[in-house]
């Protein structure tokens, strides 16, 4: 299963088949990015670089977790 979750074609299949799930993650991430300056008033965009990087890292981790979850789910449904 881990092998499948790392293949580009498989990830593209999951993104198409479960587009809503991926879109929810992306929308949440983008909302957090847009809201970040309001959470840290008085700081410039450059000063918020570490916070933006942390948001991106969290988004990528959530996306990876979703890919694994869906890979296992599809594997169990077909297996």
N, CA, C and O atoms as a MOPAC input file, in Angstrom:
PM7 MOZYME 1SCF
protein

 N      0.81100 1    -1.19100 1     0.00000 1
 C      0.00000 1     0.00000 1     0.00000 1
 C      0.86300 1     1.26700 1     0.00000 1
 O      0.55300 1     2.23600 1    -0.69300 1
 N      1.93100 1     1.25000 1     0.77100 1
 C      2.80400 1     2.42500 1     0.82500 1
 C      3.37100 1     2.73200 1    -0.55800 1
 O      3.49000 1     3.89300 1    -0.94900 1
 N      3.71800 1     1.67700 1    -1.29000 1
 C      4.25000 1     1.84000 1    -2.64600 1
 C      3.23000 1     2.55500 1    -3.52700 1
 O      3.57300 1     3.49400 1    -4.24500 1
 N      1.98800 1     2.11200 1    -3.47000 1
 C      0.94500 1     2.71000 1    -4.30100 1
 C      0.74000 1     4.17600 1    -3.95300 1
 O      0.54300 1     5.00200 1    -4.84400 1
 N      0.78300 1     4.50600 1    -2.67600 1
 C      0.55100 1     5.88300 1    -2.24100 1
 C      1.64600 1     6.82400 1    -2.72200 1
 O      1.46100 1     8.04100 1    -2.71100 1
 N      2.77800 1     6.28200 1    -3.14200 1
 C      3.88900 1     7.11300 1    -3.59800 1
 C      3.96000 1     7.21800 1    -5.12200 1
 O      4.84400 1     7.90500 1    -5.63600 1
 N      3.07900 1     6.57500 1    -5.84800 1
 C      3.09800 1     6.59900 1    -7.30200 1
 C      2.25400 1     7.76300 1    -7.81800 1
 O      1.12200 1     7.96700 1    -7.37800 1
 N      2.81200 1     8.51300 1    -8.74400 1
 C      2.13400 1     9.68900 1    -9.28200 1
 C      0.77900 1     9.34900 1    -9.89500 1
 O     -0.20100 1    10.05500 1    -9.66000 1
 N      0.71700 1     8.27200 1   -10.67900 1
 C     -0.54000 1     7.91800 1   -11.33100 1
 C     -1.61500 1     7.59200 1   -10.30200 1
 O     -2.78800 1     7.91200 1   -10.49400 1
 N     -1.20900 1     6.95500 1    -9.21400 1
 C     -2.17100 1     6.58600 1    -8.18100 1
 C     -2.68200 1     7.82500 1    -7.45000 1
 O     -3.87600 1     7.94600 1    -7.17700 1
 N     -1.78300 1     8.72800 1    -7.14000 1
 C     -2.16600 1     9.96100 1    -6.45900 1
 C     -3.09900 1    10.77500 1    -7.35500 1
 O     -4.07200 1    11.35200 1    -6.86900 1
 N     -2.81600 1    10.82700 1    -8.64100 1
 C     -3.69500 1    11.55000 1    -9.57000 1
 C     -5.08100 1    10.89900 1    -9.61900 1
 O     -6.09700 1    11.59200 1    -9.67000 1
 N     -5.11200 1     9.57000 1    -9.60300 1
 C     -6.39800 1     8.87200 1    -9.56500 1
 C     -7.18100 1     9.27500 1    -8.31000 1
 O     -8.36700 1     9.59600 1    -8.38700 1
 N     -6.50900 1     9.25400 1    -7.16000 1
 C     -7.18200 1     9.62200 1    -5.90600 1
 C     -7.66900 1    11.06600 1    -5.94200 1
 O     -8.77100 1    11.36200 1    -5.47900 1
 N     -6.85900 1    11.95800 1    -6.48500 1
 C     -7.25000 1    13.37700 1    -6.56800 1
 C     -8.50800 1    13.55500 1    -7.42500 1
 O     -9.34200 1    14.41300 1    -7.13500 1
 N     -8.63900 1    12.75800 1    -8.46400 1
 C     -9.82400 1    12.84700 1    -9.31600 1
 C    -11.02700 1    12.15300 1    -8.67300 1
 O    -12.13100 1    12.69700 1    -8.66400 1
 N    -10.81200 1    10.97300 1    -8.14700 1
 C    -11.90800 1    10.19200 1    -7.58600 1
 C    -12.45000 1    10.78600 1    -6.28400 1
 O    -13.63300 1    10.63700 1    -5.97700 1
 N    -11.60000 1    11.44800 1    -5.53400 1
 C    -11.98700 1    12.02700 1    -4.24100 1
 C    -11.69000 1    13.52400 1    -4.21600 1
 O    -11.15600 1    14.05400 1    -3.24200 1
 N    -12.04800 1    14.18600 1    -5.30700 1
 C    -11.72700 1    15.60900 1    -5.47500 1
 C    -12.26500 1    16.46700 1    -4.33700 1
 O    -11.59600 1    17.40600 1    -3.90400 1
 N    -13.44300 1    16.16300 1    -3.85400 1
 C    -14.03100 1    16.96000 1    -2.77200 1
 C    -13.18100 1    16.92000 1    -1.51200 1
 O    -12.99900 1    17.93800 1    -0.84500 1
 N    -12.66800 1    15.75900 1    -1.19300 1
 C    -11.83900 1    15.62700 1     0.02300 1
 C    -10.57200 1    16.47100 1    -0.09100 1
 O    -10.17400 1    17.13800 1     0.86400 1
 N     -9.95100 1    16.43800 1    -1.25300 1
 C     -8.74000 1    17.23200 1    -1.46400 1
 C     -9.05900 1    18.72200 1    -1.49700 1
 O     -8.28000 1    19.54400 1    -1.01300 1
 N    -10.20100 1    19.06100 1    -2.06900 1
 C    -10.59000 1    20.47200 1    -2.15100 1
 C    -10.85100 1    21.05700 1    -0.76500 1
 O    -10.51000 1    22.21300 1    -0.51200 1
 N    -11.44200 1    20.28700 1     0.12400 1
 C    -11.67800 1    20.75400 1     1.49100 1
 C    -10.35100 1    21.07500 1     2.17700 1
 O    -10.22700 1    22.10400 1     2.84000 1
 N     -9.37300 1    20.20500 1     2.02000 1
 C     -8.04800 1    20.46700 1     2.60100 1
 C     -7.44000 1    21.74300 1     2.03400 1
 O     -6.91600 1    22.57500 1     2.77400 1
 N     -7.51400 1    21.88700 1     0.72400 1
 C     -6.91800 1    23.04400 1     0.07100 1
 C     -7.60600 1    24.33700 1     0.48900 1
 O     -6.93900 1    25.33500 1     0.76200 1
 N     -8.93100 1    24.32500 1     0.53800 1
 C     -9.67300 1    25.52100 1     0.93400 1
 C     -9.34700 1    25.92500 1     2.36500 1
 O     -9.20300 1    27.11200 1     2.65700 1
 N     -9.23100 1    24.95900 1     3.25000 1
 C     -8.88000 1    25.24800 1     4.63700 1
 C     -7.47900 1    25.86000 1     4.72000 1
 O     -7.25900 1    26.83200 1     5.44300 1
 N     -6.55300 1    25.29100 1     3.98500 1
 C     -5.18300 1    25.81000 1     3.95300 1
 C     -5.16400 1    27.24500 1     3.44500 1
 O     -4.54300 1    28.11400 1     4.05700 1
 N     -5.83900 1    27.49600 1     2.33600 1
 C     -5.84800 1    28.83700 1     1.76200 1
 C     -6.50800 1    29.84800 1     2.69800 1
 O     -6.06000 1    30.99000 1     2.79000 1
 N     -7.56200 1    29.43800 1     3.38700 1
 C     -8.20700 1    30.33000 1     4.35300 1
 C     -7.24500 1    30.69000 1     5.48400 1
 O     -7.22300 1    31.83100 1     5.94500 1
 N     -6.45300 1    29.71600 1     5.92800 1
 C     -5.47100 1    29.98200 1     6.97800 1
 C     -4.37200 1    30.92600 1     6.48200 1
 O     -3.91300 1    31.79400 1     7.22300 1
 N     -3.95900 1    30.75300 1     5.24000 1
 C     -2.93800 1    31.62200 1     4.66300 1
 C     -3.43800 1    33.06100 1     4.59800 1
 O     -2.72800 1    33.99400 1     4.97300 1
 N     -4.66300 1    33.22600 1     4.11900 1
 C     -5.23600 1    34.56300 1     3.99400 1
 C     -5.41500 1    35.21900 1     5.36400 1
 O     -5.23100 1    36.42800 1     5.50000 1
 N     -5.77200 1    34.43200 1     6.37100 1
 C     -6.03700 1    34.95900 1     7.71100 1
 C     -4.76500 1    35.22700 1     8.52000 1
 O     -4.81700 1    35.90300 1     9.54700 1
 N     -3.64700 1    34.70900 1     8.07100 1
 C     -2.41800 1    34.81300 1     8.86300 1
 C     -2.03300 1    36.25000 1     9.21600 1
 O     -1.70800 1    36.50400 1    10.37600 1
 N     -2.05000 1    37.19300 1     8.29300 1
 C     -1.68400 1    38.57200 1     8.66700 1
 C     -2.60000 1    39.16100 1     9.74900 1
 O     -2.15900 1    39.98100 1    10.55400 1
 N     -3.85800 1    38.74800 1     9.76900 1
 C     -4.77500 1    39.23300 1    10.80100 1
 C     -4.43400 1    38.66200 1    12.17100 1
 O     -4.68400 1    39.29500 1    13.19700 1
 N     -3.86600 1    37.47400 1    12.18200 1
 C     -3.46800 1    36.84500 1    13.45200 1
 C     -2.21000 1    37.48700 1    14.02200 1
 O     -1.96600 1    37.41900 1    15.22700 1
 N     -1.41300 1    38.10900 1    13.15800 1
 C     -0.15800 1    38.73600 1    13.57200 1
 C     -0.09800 1    40.17800 1    13.06000 1
 O      0.73700 1    40.50700 1    12.21700 1
 N     -0.98500 1    41.03100 1    13.57300 1
 C     -0.99200 1    42.41400 1    13.08400 1
 C      0.34100 1    43.10900 1    13.38300 1
 O      0.97500 1    42.87400 1    14.41200 1
 N      0.73000 1    43.95400 1    12.46400 1
 C      1.97200 1    44.69100 1    12.64500 1
 C      3.18700 1    43.99700 1    12.07700 1
 O      4.25600 1    44.60200 1    11.99700 1
 N      3.05300 1    42.72900 1    11.67700 1
 C      4.17700 1    42.01600 1    11.07900 1
 C      4.03600 1    42.03200 1     9.56200 1
 O      2.93300 1    41.93800 1     9.02500 1
 N      5.15100 1    42.15000 1     8.89600 1
 C      5.13700 1    42.14700 1     7.43800 1
 C      5.02500 1    40.71500 1     6.91500 1
 O      5.20500 1    39.74600 1     7.65200 1
 N      4.72400 1    40.61400 1     5.63700 1
 C      4.64900 1    39.29800 1     4.99200 1
 C      5.98100 1    38.57100 1     5.15400 1
 O      6.01300 1    37.37500 1     5.44500 1
 N      7.07200 1    39.29700 1     4.96600 1
 C      8.40000 1    38.67900 1     5.11700 1
 C      8.62100 1    38.16300 1     6.52900 1
 O      9.22200 1    37.10500 1     6.71500 1
 N      8.14800 1    38.88900 1     7.51200 1
 C      8.31600 1    38.47100 1     8.90400 1
 C      7.47500 1    37.24500 1     9.24200 1
 O      7.75000 1    36.54400 1    10.21500 1
 N      6.47300 1    36.99800 1     8.45200 1
 C      5.59700 1    35.84600 1     8.68100 1
 C      6.04500 1    34.59900 1     7.91500 1
 O      5.31700 1    33.60900 1     7.85800 1
 N      7.23000 1    34.64900 1     7.33400 1
 C      7.71700 1    33.53000 1     6.53200 1
 C      7.68300 1    32.20000 1     7.24800 1
 O      7.27300 1    31.19800 1     6.66200 1
 N      8.10200 1    32.16400 1     8.49600 1
 C      8.11600 1    30.90100 1     9.24400 1
 C      6.69700 1    30.38100 1     9.47100 1
 O      6.45700 1    29.17500 1     9.40600 1
 N      5.76100 1    31.29100 1     9.73700 1
 C      4.37600 1    30.87400 1     9.94000 1
 C      3.76400 1    30.33600 1     8.64700 1
 O      3.04500 1    29.33700 1     8.65700 1
 N      4.06000 1    31.01200 1     7.53500 1
 C      3.57000 1    30.51000 1     6.24500 1
 C      4.16200 1    29.13100 1     5.93700 1
 O      3.46400 1    28.24400 1     5.44500 1
 N      5.43400 1    28.96400 1     6.22700 1
 C      6.08700 1    27.66900 1     5.99200 1
 C      5.45600 1    26.58000 1     6.85400 1
 O      5.27800 1    25.45100 1     6.39700 1
 N      5.11900 1    26.91400 1     8.09500 1
 C      4.48900 1    25.93300 1     8.98800 1
 C      3.10100 1    25.54200 1     8.46700 1
 O      2.71300 1    24.37600 1     8.53400 1
 N      2.36400 1    26.52200 1     7.95300 1
 C      1.05200 1    26.20400 1     7.38000 1
 C      1.19500 1    25.28200 1     6.17500 1
 O      0.43200 1    24.32800 1     6.02200 1
 N      2.16700 1    25.56800 1     5.32900 1
 C      2.38800 1    24.72900 1     4.14900 1
 C      2.78100 1    23.31400 1     4.55500 1
 O      2.29500 1    22.33900 1     3.98200 1
 N      3.65500 1    23.20700 1     5.53600 1
 C      4.08400 1    21.88800 1     6.00800 1
 C      2.90900 1    21.10500 1     6.58000 1
 O      2.78000 1    19.90600 1     6.33000 1
 N      2.05900 1    21.77000 1     7.34100 1
 C      0.88500 1    21.10000 1     7.91600 1
 C     -0.06700 1    20.65300 1     6.80800 1
 O     -0.61700 1    19.55300 1     6.86200 1
 N     -0.26000 1    21.50600 1     5.80800 1
 C     -1.12900 1    21.15400 1     4.67300 1
 C     -0.59600 1    19.92600 1     3.93600 1
 O     -1.35000 1    19.00800 1     3.61500 1
 N      0.69600 1    19.92200 1     3.67600 1
 C      1.29700 1    18.78800 1     2.97200 1
 C      1.19200 1    17.50400 1     3.79100 1
 O      0.98600 1    16.42800 1     3.23000 1
 N      1.33300 1    17.60800 1     5.11400 1
 C      1.19100 1    16.43100 1     5.97900 1
 C     -0.24700 1    15.92300 1     5.96200 1
 O     -0.47500 1    14.71400 1     5.93200 1
 N     -1.21200 1    16.83100 1     5.98100 1
 C     -2.61700 1    16.42500 1     5.92200 1
 C     -2.94400 1    15.77100 1     4.58300 1
 O     -3.69400 1    14.79700 1     4.52100 1
 N     -2.37600 1    16.31400 1     3.52700 1
 C     -2.59900 1    15.74500 1     2.20400 1
 C     -1.99700 1    14.33800 1     2.10900 1
 O     -2.61900 1    13.43000 1     1.55800 1
 N     -0.80800 1    14.16300 1     2.63800 1
 C     -0.16700 1    12.84800 1     2.64100 1
 C     -0.98600 1    11.84900 1     3.45100 1
 O     -1.14600 1    10.69600 1     3.05000 1
 N     -1.50000 1    12.29700 1     4.58700 1
 C     -2.33600 1    11.42200 1     5.41900 1
 C     -3.60600 1    11.03000 1     4.68000 1
 O     -4.05100 1     9.88600 1     4.77300 1
 N     -4.19100 1    11.96600 1     3.95000 1
 C     -5.39300 1    11.66100 1     3.17300 1
 C     -5.08800 1    10.65500 1     2.06800 1
 O     -5.87200 1     9.73400 1     1.83600 1
 N     -3.97800 1    10.81900 1     1.39900 1
 C     -3.58400 1     9.87500 1     0.34800 1
 C     -3.41900 1     8.47800 1     0.93300 1
 O     -3.88500 1     7.50300 1     0.34400 1
 N     -2.77300 1     8.37400 1     2.06100 1
 C     -2.60700 1     7.05600 1     2.70600 1
 C     -3.95400 1     6.47400 1     3.11200 1
 O     -4.22900 1     5.29700 1     2.87700 1
 N     -4.79300 1     7.31100 1     3.72300 1
 C     -6.11200 1     6.83900 1     4.15000 1
 C     -6.90400 1     6.30200 1     2.96500 1
 O     -7.47700 1     5.21500 1     3.03500 1
 N     -6.93300 1     7.05800 1     1.88900 1
 C     -7.69800 1     6.63200 1     0.71200 1
 C     -7.07700 1     5.40600 1     0.05800 1
 O     -7.79700 1     4.54300 1    -0.44300 1
 N     -5.76600 1     5.32000 1     0.05600 1
 C     -5.08800 1     4.15300 1    -0.51600 1
 C     -5.48100 1     2.89700 1     0.24800 1
 O     -5.79600 1     1.87200 1    -0.35600 1
 N     -5.46300 1     2.97600 1     1.57500 1
 C     -5.85700 1     1.81100 1     2.37300 1
 C     -7.33000 1     1.49000 1     2.18900 1
 O     -7.70700 1     0.32200 1     2.09600 1
 N     -8.16800 1     2.52600 1     2.13700 1
 C     -9.60400 1     2.29600 1     1.96400 1
 C     -9.88500 1     1.60200 1     0.64000 1
 O    -10.61600 1     0.61200 1     0.60200 1
 N     -9.31900 1     2.10400 1    -0.43200 1
 C     -9.53200 1     1.50000 1    -1.75300 1
 C     -8.97200 1     0.08300 1    -1.76400 1
 O     -9.58100 1    -0.81900 1    -2.34000 1
 N     -7.82100 1    -0.12000 1    -1.13300 1
 C     -7.22200 1    -1.44200 1    -1.07200 1
 C     -8.10000 1    -2.45500 1    -0.36800 1
 O     -8.19600 1    -3.60500 1    -0.79500 1
 N     -8.74900 1    -2.02800 1     0.72200 1
 C     -9.62200 1    -2.92400 1     1.46000 1
 C    -10.93100 1    -3.16800 1     0.71300 1
 O    -11.48800 1    -4.26500 1     0.76400 1
 N    -11.41400 1    -2.14200 1     0.02200 1
 C    -12.65900 1    -2.31400 1    -0.73500 1
 C    -12.45800 1    -3.26500 1    -1.91100 1
 O    -13.34700 1    -4.05100 1    -2.23800 1
 N    -11.29400 1    -3.19400 1    -2.54100 1
 C    -11.04000 1    -4.04300 1    -3.70100 1
 C    -10.43900 1    -5.38400 1    -3.30700 1
 O    -10.54300 1    -6.36100 1    -4.05000 1
 N     -9.81000 1    -5.42800 1    -2.13800 1
 C     -9.11900 1    -6.64200 1    -1.72100 1
 C     -9.99200 1    -7.51800 1    -0.97400 1
 O     -9.56900 1    -8.59200 1    -0.54400 1

